[in-house]
Amino acid sequence: PKMKEDNCLHAALLCLGMLYYSHAITTEKLNHARPSLHAHHEKGKEGQVLHRSKRGWVWNQFFVIEEYTGPDPVLVGRLHSDIDSGDGNIKYILSGEGAGIIFVIDDKSGNIHATKTLDREERAQYTLTAQAVDRNTNRPLEPPSEFIVKVQDINDNPPEFLHENYHANVPERSNVGTSVIQVTASDADDPTYGNSAKLVYSILEGQPYFSVEAQTGIIRTALPNMDREAKEEYHVVIQAKDMGGHMGGLSGTTKVTITLTDVNDNPPKFPQSVYQMSVSEAAVPGEEVGRVKAKDPDIGENGLVAYSIIDGDGMDMFEITTDYETQEGVVKLKKLLDFETKKSYSLKVEAANVHIDPKFISNGPFKDTVTVKISVEDADEPPVFLKPGYIFEVQENAASGTVVGKVHAKDPDAANSAIRYSIDRHTDLERYFIINAEDGNIKTIKALDREEIAWHNISVFAVEVHKQHQEAKVPVAIKVVDVNDNAPKFAAAYEAFVCENARSNQQFITISADDKDDSANGPRFIFSLPPEIIHNPNFTLRDNRDNTASVLVRREGFSRQKQDLYLLPIVISDGGLPPMSSTNTLTIRVCGCDSNGSLLSCNAEAYILNAGLSTGALIAILACIVILLVIVVLFVTLKRQKKEPLIVFEEEDVRENIITYDDEGGGEEDTEAFDIATLQNPDGINGFIPRKDIKPEYQYMPRPGLRPAPNSVDVDDFINTRIQEADNDPTAPPYDSIQIYGYEGRGSVAGSLSSLESATTDSDLDYDYLQNWGPRFKKLADLYGSKDTFDDDS
């Protein structure tokens, strides 16, 4: 096959060479035809005859084949003028596109040659201008004329696809002929000349699954019912060949990766028919029991499966949910289990697709069922009370040891262990009750008072005798039943007032009563006067039969001078069995009243007058406090606003001057803020240091001209002026003051007192002069003088 292919290639090249040679001979003959002034003898395209025109020389288009690789330049054509007699006096000149570079002309013969290989895909034609001139004078003999050299195409460019690789999708089980994708190739050769750019598509790889349309490049399915679950991806190679697909044409290929997309064409299937699971009876509702999974080869939403319980004796005890991440059905406990009651359950679980494609409904049903058997495992359970809670009653004031009630618990396990009972003492801190540990009887150990605690809420524990860790707890509510053991009393501490001019049978107070006992042993209350004063001449009592009573005046004409206070005993009885009663005393005061019955004065005046200061007195006190605060604030404000002048006069006794310039220095390295020389003693530089400890004998008047202007802000002038005045004023006493200069001083009469600068010993110093410095230095003179004396004595 290799040798046959080479022979075919050689034959094709030979045919192309003969075609090229024939074309070149024809072109040369055509281009060598001599033009004349009267006729155009040149042949152009096939079948076209160019007639003469009355001009010096005329020609048609020239042609040159592209990609010529011969050793000699290609003869494009020959120019010849009618006035050329062959004596060599005419010179042919060529100008225009590529003249002198690609195309050259023999100025004597007019032959035009192409010196370089031409590529039609780079440039299809060139426009040139020819002219015949006198060789000696360069005078044009004829006007210039344009002609075109066209590059003739050959099949030298293979087809090329837009993309090297294509990716396409098509649903699985698509019908035959379903369009998948269209691939397109292009050819750089001339589509108007021959078949160099006529492309034909064919499939090299991918049969028999796919096919391609030869003219359009559309890829279509070629087999029905392609299954994604069997094979998901296909690799197809498409070829595009020019020359209409005939022998000798050039070709190009591209790869197409085709993926089958999923459709829901597979129902879910359980891999087994029965699942076995187990769960402890101690499990709580919501606890997971197990998982089942139906396999669906589809993917995405086509593979989604929902699980449900459709039958079985455990439908009320269990439930199933779908875990969409793992596509599993999760069986969970729905209610509490009891091993002693039922030891196993059976469920029928169904798995069904969530999304069903109607096109493939005939492949159904898209669901499957499985049996799930669940066995209940026995667990060591704590005791169980027969009731979730107990409510008992006991009468208050019952004797100690009275039985309140009985609780009962049992062991649900098959062992049926003995039970022991106890009371949670955190719920019975006062220890009112006790329980029998064996039978669960609850008794009182203290007398109960309903008026103190009406309900007792305790908790009782039940534990197994041999397994103390198994414990149960139940709430017990004990109601204390009321006994009529409290007599009714006044609802409040009543105190009544009666006017001296009160009329007979006039009501002046209404009273009521309270009873600590329950309503069954309380109201209705009965109000009455004691039998011994039932005919009281001053007051009478009326029972209103609504648990209240009214006190009325029986006579007229009370007098405070005779008696201003009356005590009226009132008996109050309740409706309990047996009834309880109490005698309460009502205090009645006699007061003076006006004609309208309003109180004016009585012995109980202290009870009706308001205690404390009146409103007017309080207002006056507050006003005084406010005035004092205002005075203090004004005084402080005036003090703060008082400003001292920056420069004081000599007659003022100035001890310290603090001047704030609101200027923050830059530290030790700041040499721009101020000149330190202004703080140095100007007289000290000249060697003059005035003595300030000599009291002058005459008065010194300061010169007014040395004082700077009050509004001056020149700190330098101000400091120098103050220093000069202080140095020249002999009347200035040595006040204690702080004067800071830029130097420590020198030439002191007293000398330095610092031991750091002392180069001599103590014995070399003479401190006698301290005695002459006055009383201010007496202490210092005594200190050093005593030392000298001590040294002499020693």
Secondary structure, 3 states (H helix, E strand, C coil): CHHHHHHHHHHHHHHHHHHHHHHHHHHHHHHHCCCCCCCCCCECCCCCECCCCCCCCCCCCEEEECCCCCCCCEEEEECCCCCCCCCCCEEEEEEECCECCCEEECCCCCEEEECCCCCCCCCCEEEEEEEEEECCCCCECCCCEEEEEEEECCCCCCCEECCCEEEEEEECCCCCCCEEEECCEECCCCCCCCCCCCCEEEEEECCCCEEECCCCCEEEECCCCCCCCCCCEEEEEEEEECHHHCCCCCEEEEEEEEEEECCCCCCCECCCCEEEEEEECCCCCCCEEEEECCECCCCHHHHCEEEEEEEECCCCCEEEEEECCCCEEEEEECCCCCCCCCCEEEEEEEEEECCCCHHHHHHCCCEEEEEEEEEEECCCCCCEECCCCEEEEEECCCCCCCEEEECCEECCCCCCCCEEEEECCCCCCCCCEEECCCCCEEEECCCCCCCCCCEEEEEEEEEECCCCCCEEEEEEEEEEECCCCCCCEECCCCEEEEECCCCCCCEEEEEEEECCCCHHHCCCCEEECCHHHCCCCCEEEEECCCCEEEEEECCCCCCCCCCCEEEEEEEEECCCCCCCEEEEEEEEEEEEECCCCCEEEECCHHHHCCCCCCHHHHHHHHHHHHHHHHHHHHHHHHHHHCCCCCCCCCCCCCCCCCCCCCCCCCCCCCCCCCCHHHHCCHHHHCCCCCCCCCCCCCCCCCCHHHCCCCCCCCHHHHHHHHHHHHHHCCCCCCCCCCCCCCCCCCCCCCCCCCCCCCCCCHHHCCCHHHHHHCHHHHHHHHHHHHHHHHHHHC
